[in-house]
Amino acid sequence: MGLSSPVQAKPKPGILGQPAPALNIKDWYQLPKDREHIELSDYRGKVVYLFFFQSWCPGCHSHGFPALKAIKEHFAQNPNVVFLTVQTVFEGFLINTSGKAKKTMLKHDLPNVPVGHDVGPMMSHSRVMQKFRSGGTPWTVIIDKKGIVQFNAFKSRAKHIIPLLNNLLMR
């Protein structure tokens, strides 16, 4: 009689339908003048577009940042949509630095979008990345007015995200 070993399923990326966890990021740049740090709970009642990137990520530059910029421009006059970015470092620790994150935002002409820099302890995976169970970069998280994650996936296209945000704004 053979013994069978239980197969442990790997958790699926993302935390769709769950409350958004706290960011707890210490290093923030490009903050509004009245702010020293940001937490998602600060934006309850608003829809949050949260973008995870790494400065050296080719997909972030070719797809992620252009989508972010197009969506931000579409909602530029709507104070109920908030845009935040976090460099979720999980590799290339000596290259994906906080200074590089700031330069990346300026390169993509996003000087007014707050950017956090998150590296785990002793150069391990970003804590934010672990909390949201993101599968890499570019990664987009959309959080509704009640703080529930409504989109949590690799890549995003403006043509799909704009209608989602409009829908969430009407709820």
C-alpha positions as CSV (number, residue, x, y, z in Angstrom):
1,M,0.0,0.0,0.0
2,G,1.6,3.3,-1.1
3,L,1.5,6.5,0.8
4,S,0.2,9.5,-1.0
5,S,1.5,12.9,-0.2
6,P,-1.0,15.8,-0.2
7,V,-0.5,18.3,-3.0
8,Q,-0.4,21.8,-1.6
9,A,-1.8,24.3,-4.0
10,K,0.1,27.5,-4.4
11,P,-2.0,30.5,-3.6
12,K,-3.2,32.3,-6.7
13,P,-1.7,35.7,-7.2
14,G,-3.8,38.7,-6.1
15,I,-6.3,39.3,-3.3
16,L,-9.4,40.1,-5.3
17,G,-12.5,40.8,-3.3
18,Q,-10.5,41.2,0.0
19,P,-9.9,44.4,2.0
20,A,-6.7,46.1,0.9
21,P,-4.0,45.7,3.5
22,A,-2.0,48.6,4.9
23,L,1.0,49.6,2.9
24,N,3.3,50.6,5.8
25,I,5.9,52.1,3.5
26,K,8.4,54.4,5.1
27,D,10.0,55.9,1.9
28,W,7.6,58.1,-0.1
29,Y,8.4,60.7,-2.7
30,Q,6.4,63.2,-4.6
31,L,3.9,63.5,-1.8
32,P,1.3,66.3,-1.7
33,K,2.7,69.3,0.3
34,D,0.6,68.6,3.4
35,R,1.6,64.9,3.6
36,E,4.7,63.1,5.1
37,H,3.5,59.6,4.3
38,I,0.5,57.8,2.7
39,E,-1.7,55.0,3.8
40,L,-4.6,53.5,1.8
41,S,-7.0,54.2,4.7
42,D,-6.4,57.9,4.0
43,Y,-8.4,57.5,0.7
44,R,-11.5,55.7,2.0
45,G,-14.4,57.0,-0.1
46,K,-12.2,57.3,-3.2
47,V,-11.2,54.8,-5.9
48,V,-7.4,54.0,-5.7
49,Y,-5.3,53.0,-8.7
50,L,-2.2,51.4,-7.2
51,F,0.7,50.5,-9.6
52,F,3.6,48.3,-8.6
53,F,6.8,48.6,-10.7
54,Q,10.5,48.1,-10.8
55,S,12.7,50.7,-12.4
56,W,14.5,48.1,-14.6
57,C,11.3,46.3,-15.7
58,P,10.9,46.5,-19.5
59,G,7.1,45.8,-19.3
60,C,6.7,48.6,-16.8
61,H,8.2,51.0,-19.3
62,S,6.5,49.7,-22.4
63,H,3.0,49.0,-21.0
64,G,2.5,49.8,-17.3
65,F,3.6,53.5,-17.2
66,P,1.9,54.4,-20.5
67,A,-1.4,52.8,-19.2
68,L,-1.0,54.7,-15.9
69,K,-0.4,57.9,-17.7
70,A,-3.4,57.5,-20.0
71,I,-5.7,56.6,-17.2
72,K,-4.5,59.4,-15.0
73,E,-5.0,61.9,-17.8
74,H,-8.5,60.6,-18.4
75,F,-9.4,61.1,-14.7
76,A,-7.3,64.3,-14.2
77,Q,-10.4,66.4,-13.2
78,N,-11.9,63.8,-10.9
79,P,-10.7,64.2,-7.3
80,N,-12.4,60.8,-6.4
81,V,-9.7,58.8,-8.2
82,V,-6.3,58.6,-6.6
83,F,-3.1,57.4,-8.2
84,L,-0.3,55.8,-6.2
85,T,2.8,53.9,-7.3
86,V,5.1,51.6,-5.4
87,Q,8.5,50.2,-6.5
88,T,8.1,46.7,-5.2
89,V,11.6,45.4,-5.3
90,F,12.0,41.6,-5.5
91,E,15.2,41.4,-7.5
92,G,17.9,43.8,-8.7
93,F,18.1,45.3,-5.3
94,L,21.2,47.4,-6.1
95,I,19.6,48.8,-9.2
96,N,16.0,49.3,-8.2
97,T,16.8,51.9,-5.6
98,S,14.6,54.7,-4.3
99,G,16.6,57.3,-6.3
100,K,15.9,55.2,-9.4
101,A,12.2,55.1,-8.6
102,K,12.0,58.9,-8.5
103,K,13.9,59.2,-11.8
104,T,11.6,56.7,-13.4
105,M,8.5,58.7,-12.4
106,L,10.1,61.9,-13.9
107,K,11.1,60.0,-17.1
108,H,7.4,59.1,-17.6
109,D,6.3,62.6,-16.8
110,L,4.4,61.7,-13.7
111,P,5.9,64.2,-11.2
112,N,2.6,64.5,-9.1
113,V,2.0,60.8,-8.5
114,P,3.3,59.7,-5.1
115,V,5.8,56.9,-5.3
116,G,6.7,54.6,-2.5
117,H,9.8,52.4,-2.4
118,D,9.4,49.1,-0.7
119,V,12.1,46.4,-0.1
120,G,11.7,43.6,2.4
121,P,14.1,43.2,5.3
122,M,17.7,42.3,4.4
123,M,17.0,42.7,0.7
124,S,14.1,40.3,0.5
125,H,10.8,40.5,-1.5
126,S,8.8,43.7,-1.0
127,R,6.4,43.5,1.9
128,V,3.7,45.2,-0.1
129,M,4.2,42.7,-2.9
130,Q,3.7,39.9,-0.4
131,K,0.6,41.4,1.2
132,F,-1.1,41.9,-2.2
133,R,0.3,38.6,-3.5
134,S,1.4,40.3,-6.7
135,G,3.0,38.1,-9.3
136,G,5.7,40.6,-10.4
137,T,5.7,43.8,-12.3
138,P,4.0,45.7,-13.8
139,W,1.1,44.9,-11.4
140,T,-2.0,47.0,-11.0
141,V,-4.4,47.0,-8.0
142,I,-7.7,48.9,-8.1
143,I,-9.3,49.5,-4.7
144,D,-13.0,50.6,-4.4
145,K,-14.4,53.3,-2.1
146,K,-14.9,50.9,0.7
147,G,-11.3,49.7,0.6
148,I,-12.0,46.4,-1.2
149,V,-9.6,45.1,-3.9
150,Q,-11.6,45.0,-7.2
151,F,-8.7,44.4,-9.6
152,N,-5.4,42.8,-8.8
153,A,-3.5,41.5,-11.8
154,F,-0.4,41.6,-14.1
155,K,-0.6,44.3,-16.6
156,S,-3.6,46.6,-17.3
157,R,-4.9,48.3,-20.4
158,A,-6.4,51.7,-20.3
159,K,-9.4,50.5,-22.5
160,H,-10.3,48.0,-19.8
161,I,-9.5,50.0,-16.6
162,I,-11.3,53.2,-17.5
163,P,-14.7,51.5,-17.7
164,L,-13.9,49.7,-14.4
165,L,-13.0,52.9,-12.6
166,N,-16.1,54.6,-14.0
167,N,-18.2,51.7,-12.7
168,L,-16.6,51.9,-9.2
169,L,-17.1,55.7,-9.1
170,M,-20.9,55.2,-9.6
171,R,-21.2,52.7,-6.7
